[in-house]
C-alpha cells in the first residue's frame, strides 16, 4: 500500500515542505505486537460493556495498565523482592498517602 505511486508522490510532496522528513518503517509484524499487548485490556473491559464517562475510563484503564506492567516486571520495586500483589499494594498505599496530603 505505501509503495503505490499516489502514496509515494504525496509522501515526497510532504517531505519537500517539512524540515524533518517522514520515514515509512515497513514492519509486517509491528501491529501484531501492539494488538497482542492490547489484548489484555480488551479481555478485561469487554465484560464491563463500556465505560460511562471519560474520567472513569481513564482511571480503570490506568489501573489495568499498571497491573499489566507489574506482571511483566516493568516496574521497579526499589531493590526489594516483592510479589506482584505486594508491589501493587505498596503502590496503592503510596498513592493514598500522597492524595491525603492534598485534602
C-alpha positions in Angstrom: 0.0 0.0 0.0 2.7 2.5 0.9 4.7 1.9 -2.2 1.9 2.8 -4.6 2.5 5.8 -6.9 -0.1 8.1 -5.4 1.2 7.5 -1.8 4.8 7.9 -2.8 4.0 11.2 -4.6 2.1 12.5 -1.6 4.9 11.5 0.8 7.5 13.2 -1.4 5.5 16.4 -1.5 5.0 16.5 2.2 8.7 15.7 2.8 9.7 18.6 0.5 7.8 21.0 2.7 8.8 19.7 6.1 12.1 20.3 7.9 12.2 16.7 9.2 11.2 14.2 6.6 8.7 11.4 7.2 10.2 8.0 7.0 8.0 4.9 6.4 9.0 2.0 8.6 7.5 -1.1 7.0 7.3 -3.8 9.5 4.9 -6.6 8.8 4.5 -7.7 12.4 4.6 -4.4 14.3 0.8 -4.2 14.5 0.7 -7.7 15.9 2.9 -6.7 18.9 0.6 -3.7 19.6 -2.5 -5.8 19.3 -1.0 -8.6 21.5 -0.3 -6.1 24.3 -3.8 -4.5 23.8 -5.4 -7.9 24.2 -5.2 -7.8 28.0 -7.2 -4.6 28.1 -9.8 -5.8 25.7 -10.2 -9.0 27.7 -10.7 -7.0 31.0 -13.0 -4.3 29.6 -15.4 -6.5 27.5 -17.4 -7.7 30.4 -17.9 -4.1 31.6 -19.9 -3.3 28.5 -18.1 0.0 28.0 -17.4 3.0 30.3 -20.0 5.6 31.5 -17.7 8.6 31.2 -14.1 9.5 30.2 -12.6 10.1 33.7 -13.7 6.8 34.9 -12.4 5.0 31.8 -9.0 6.8 32.3 -8.7 5.6 35.9 -9.8 2.0 35.1 -7.5 1.7 32.1 -4.6 3.2 34.0 -5.1 0.6 36.7 -5.2 -2.2 34.2 -2.0 -0.9 32.6 -0.2 -0.7 35.9 -1.1 -4.3 36.8 0.0 -5.4 33.4 3.3 -3.6 33.8 3.8 -5.1 37.3 3.1 -8.6 36.0 5.5 -8.2 33.1 8.2 -7.0 35.5 8.4 -3.5 34.0 8.0 -1.6 37.3 11.0 -1.0 39.6 10.5 -2.2 43.1 13.4 -0.4 44.7 15.5 -3.5 45.1 13.0 -5.1 47.5 11.9 -8.6 46.3 8.1 -8.3 46.2 5.4 -10.4 44.7 3.2 -8.5 42.1 0.4 -8.2 44.7 2.8 -6.7 47.3 4.1 -4.3 44.6 0.5 -3.2 43.9 -0.5 -2.8 47.5 2.7 -0.7 48.2 1.9 1.4 45.2 -1.7 2.0 46.3 -0.5 2.9 49.8 1.9 5.5 48.5 -0.8 7.0 46.2 -3.2 7.2 49.2 -0.6 8.8 51.3 0.2 11.4 48.6 -3.5 12.1 47.9 -4.2 12.6 51.7 -1.7 15.4 51.7 -3.9 17.3 49.2 -7.1 17.1 51.2 
